[in-house]
Amino acid sequence: MSVPSLTSSAVRLLFVSALILSLSACGLWQRDTTEPPASLPEFEAEGDAERLWSQSVGRGGERFLWQMYPGTDDDLVVISDAAGRVTGLDPESGSQRWEIRLDDARISAGVGVGEDIAVVGTLDGHAIALDLEGDGERWRVTLSSEVLAVSDVTRGLVVVRTNDGRVHALDAASGATQWTALRTTPSLSLRGAHRPQITAGRVLAGFDNGRLLMLGLNRGNVLWETTLGVPSGRTEVERMVDVDGYIPLYRGAVIATTYQGRLAALDLNSGEIFWTRDFSSYQGADVDTASDVLVATDAESHVWGLDPRNGADLWQTDALRLRGVTAPVVVGSHAIVGDYQGYLHWLDLEDGRIVARVRASSGAVVTRPELVNGVLYVVTDNGQITAVNPELGGHE
């Protein structure tokens, strides 16, 4: 992501990939020999991708500081810019319903939506809840450090991940802390965090030390804990094993990845590992249960098709190598990924071929696109949100 900050007690590495200078070639007077991202690949189109609308939501944020995803309610899309401008949009047209300006807030993560509120997090360690009708702040609380991720709001709680390795469950009505879970943060880790996933009264949370936890939603009690990544190597960089990416559910299992670690399928109820394979990813995966295809993006932006029952290879493509590819979103017979130039690419689930492409915006796609009610919402670092039809139209 970016170079580490030496002033923080828990030194954070903002991004590790060949999109920036490799750590082995960072000398001030050295020539940059970093491999460039792959050129935009040519392909034979098998359908037309359609942008439905695009809307500026204010000032964008640096791609690896601003982990922004849209929050959605039945008839509202909520998004924030980096400077504290939170906007409610009509999902059909993208037109603005309301706008709230948090002039003293530097937004770093969100938006979590549910139970009549939208929650964002800030670089200064605040979680802020806003009224879904646009009537201003409901509450604001100070947490232990910068907010990296915010869950959806459900069962009266919102779960927030902070930079110091803590997970906080906050009361949706008041913001009061109900419980906190903590795991040790390594001295060096990737910039980012797994967005806590709430499922069936439980919270799935990944940590920078390579561990995956299932917590009880009401009390924060540990239901199970599994080590996915084991640090190895002599340097701090070699020992990074963050669990950061999107984690899909598949037939009673969770499928999770670590950076410089493993891809594994674990029992949803016990955390027992069904299968595992060496893999490195900070983006994660998605799965199609109809065709039994697991699609994962690795740390070099190669996209893999795997068998979710055993992790075996089905296909792999390096056509988007080093293009900052997001975790995939599986829709029908395709997997859709975004990249650093704002393009969305449709890959055929059968063999990984690129079959369609559309540019959401000129900025980099910030986080995994959100699929809601048959519409794909894409946020880019120039402050744009774009709605895209994930189903391909006819092509002659």
N, C-alpha and C positions, 0 to 999 in steps of 0.2 A: 504494500500500500504506500506508505511514505516512510521516510527515515524515522527511526525511533526518537522519542523525546527523552533526553537524558535527565530532565528535571523531575520526572514522575517517579514515584516509588515503585510503581509497576510499569516498567518500560514497555511501551506499546509499539509494535511495528505495524504501520498502516497498510501496507500491501506488499506481498512478496510474489512477484511474477516478472516475466521478461518484458512486461509493458513498461517498466522503468529500469534504471540501471541495476544490473546484478550486483550483489554485495561483493563479489570477487573482483569487480571492475570499477570500484568507486573512487579510485585515486583522483585527486584534483586535476592532475595534468595528463591523465590517461585518456586515450582515444576511446570513445564509446563503441564497444564491439557487440553490444546487446543485439540479439536477434530481433528484427522488427516483427510486428504482427503480420499475419498472412494477409495478402491482398484480398479484396472482396471477391469471393469465388464466383466463377461462372457456373451456370446450371441450366438445365432444361426445365422450364416452368411447366407444372402440371395443374396449375390453378391460379386464380388471382386473389391476392390478399387485399382487404379493404379497410382503410381507416374510416372510422365513423365520425369522430370529431377530435379536435386537439385544442387545449386551453392552456394559456400561461397562468401559472399560479403564483408568480412573483419571482423573487431572486432564488436561483438554484443554489446548490451547495456543492462543495468539493466532494467528489464521488465517494470517497472512502470515509468521510466524516459525516455525511448526510445519508443515513440509512432510512430512506423514506419510502413507504408503501401506502397506497390509498386505503382508507377505511370505508367500508360500505355498509349501509343500512338498506332497508327495503326499497326506498326511493330517494337515496342520497349517497353521494360520493364525497368524502372529506379528505382533503389533502393540505399539506402545509409547505411553505417554503422555508429556507434556512434562517430567515430573519424574523420569524414569528408571525407571518401572515397565514392564517388558517382559513380555508375556503370550503364552503359547502356547494356542491355542484349537482345539477340535474343529470342523472345517469343517461337519459335519452339524448339530450342535446349538448351537454357540457356547459350549459348556461349557468351563471352564478346565482345561487339562492341567497347566500349570505357570506359575509366576510368579517372575521375578528382579527384585530392586530394586537399581538403581544409584543409591544415595542421593546421590552426589556428581556426578551427570550431569544436565545440562539438555539434553534431547533436541531436536534441531532437524530431523533428517531420517532417513529409512529407511522401511521395513525392507528390506534386501537379503538374500535367502535363497538357499542352495544349498550343496552339499557339506558338510552337517551343521552349518552355522553360520548365524546370523542377525546382520547387521551394522547398527548404528545410528551416527549422527553427532551431535555435540554443538555447542552454541553456543561452547564453549571450545576447539574445534578437535580433538577426539578422535574417532577411529573405534574402535568397540568391537565385538568379535565375541563372540557368546554361543553356547553349546552348544545344538543343537536339541532335545536331550533334557531341557533345563532344568537342567543341571548347573553353571551359572555361566559366568563369563567364560573365553574361550579366550585372548584377547589384547586389549590396548589400546595404541594408538599415538597420538602427538601429531603433527598435521599443521600446515600453515602458517597456517591461519585457520579460522574457523567453517565447519562442514560444511553444505552446502546440498542435496546430493543423493547418493544411494548406488545403485549399480547392483545387479542380481542377481549372484550368485556363480556363476562358471562357468569351466571350464578352469583351475582353481587360482587365479583372481584375482577381486578385487572392485574396481570403479573408483569413486572418490569425487571429487566436485566440491566445491571450497572457495570461499570468498567472495572470494578474491584473484585469481580467474581461472585457478586451477590445476586440473588433472585428475591424480589420483594413482592408479596401479595398485598394489594391495597384495596380497601373497601371502596366500592364504586360510588357510594353515596357521599362519603366524607373524605376519602383519601387516606384514612388512618391505616397504618401498617398492621396487618393481621398476622403475618409471619415472615421470616427471612431465612433463606437457605444460603450457605456459603461453601465454596470450595476454593482451595488454594490457587492463586493466580501465579503462573510462572513469571520469571523476570522478563521474558520476551514472548510476545504472542501476536497473532494477527489482529489487525484492527477490525473489529466487528464481533458479532455474537449471534448465536442461534436464537431466533425469536421463539420465546416460550410458547409451546403448543398445548392448548387445553383440550382434553378428550375424555369424555365419560367420567367427569369428576376427578380427573387427575391432571397433572402438569408434567409435560416432557420437557426437560431442559438439558442443553449441552454446555460443557464448560471448557475452558482453555487448557486444562490439564489432561484432556483426552477422555473425560468421563461423561457418561450419559446417565441422567437420573430420572426416575419417575417418582413424583411427589404427590401426596394427597392434596387436593385443592383446598380443603377447608383448614387443615392444620399444618401443612408443609412437611408432614412426616415422610421419611424416605421409604417408599414401597419396594424399590430395587435400585441398585447402582451397578453399572457395568463399565469396565475400562475398555475403551475402543482403541485408543492410541497410547503406546508406551514410548516415552521419550528415549531416543538413542542418538549416539553421535557425540562428538567432543565439544561442538560449539552450541551456543544458545539457539542459533538459527536452525541447526540440524535437529534440535530437540523439540521444536514446536509441533504440537499435535492437537491443535484446536478442533473442537466440534462446533462448527459455525453454520453449516449449510441447512437447506430445507430437508426435512425428514418426512417422507411419505409413509402412510400405513398400507399394509398389504396382507389381507387374510389373517388377521390376528398377529401380525408382526410389524415392527418398525424397521425401516431400512435407513441406516445412518452412515455418514462418512466422516473421516477426520483428515486434517491436513497432515501429509507425510505419515499416514497411518494405515487405516483399513476401511474397507466398505464391508458392512455386516448387516445381517438380518437377525433381529432379536425378538424373543417372545414378548408381546405387549404386556402380559400380565406378570411375568417373572424376570424379564431381562436376560434369560438364557439365550446364548448365541446359537442360532441354527446353522449358519454358515458365515464364513469370513474370507476375505481375499485382500491382498495388498492393494492399496489405492491411496491417492492423495487428492483431496478436494476441499475447498472452503465454500463451494456453492451448493452442493447437494444433488438430489435426484428427484425423479417423479416416476410413477409406475402406472401402467395400464393393466387392470385386472382382467379385462376381456381377452386380450391377446397374450397376457403374461410376458410383457416386455418392460424391463426396468431401464430407464434412460438416466445417465449420470454425466455430469460435467466435471472433468478433472482439473487439476491446478494449472495445466498448460492449455486449457480451453479445447481439449479433445473431447468429443462427445461419444459416449459408449452406449451400446445397446446390450443388455445383459438379461439373463434368465433370473427372475426374482426368486425362483424356488431353490436355486443353488449357486447363483453368482457367475454362472458360466458365460463366456463371451458369445454374443450373437453377431455383433458388428462393432466397428469403431471407425470414426472419421476424424481426420486432422485438418479438414478443409478450413476450419475457423481457428486454427492454432494461434494462441496468444492474443486473440481479439477480445479478451475480457468477457467471455461468454458467461451468461447467467445460468442459474439452475433452470432446467427445462420445465415447461408446463405441457403435460400430455393432454391432447384434445382429439378425440376420435382416433384416426389412424396416423396422427402426426405428433411430434414433439416440437415445441416452439421455444426458441432461445433468443435472448437479446444480446447485443454486443456494444463495444465502446464507441461506435460511431452512430448509435441510435437505430441500427437495423434489427428487425426481427426476421429470423430464419425458420422455415418450416422443414423439418426432417421427417422422412418417411420411416415409420416404425419398423418396417420390414427389413430395411437394409441401410438406413442412415443417410440416404441420398437427400440433398437439399432440393426441394421441389417448389418452393415459393419464397418470396422475400418482399418486405415492405419497410420503408423507413418511418419509424414513429416520430423522430425528431432529429435535429442535428447534434444533440447532446448524447452523452453516454447513458445507456440504460443503467439505472442506479441499483435496483434490486430485482429479484425474480418478479416477472409480471404476475398480476393478480387476476384470476379467472372468477368472475362473479356473474351468475345468471346469464351465461352464454356470451359474455363480453370480456375481452382481455384489456386490463388497464395497465398502462406502461408509464413509468415516471423516469424522466431523464434529467441529467444534472444541469441543464440550462433552465430549469424551472417550468418544464412542460409536463402535462399529463395528457396522454392520448388514449382514446378508446378504439380498439381494433376488433373486427369480427374474426374470430379464430377459425371459422369454417371457410374453406377456400371456395371461390366462385368458379363458374365455368371458364374454360380456357380453350381457345381455338388455335 
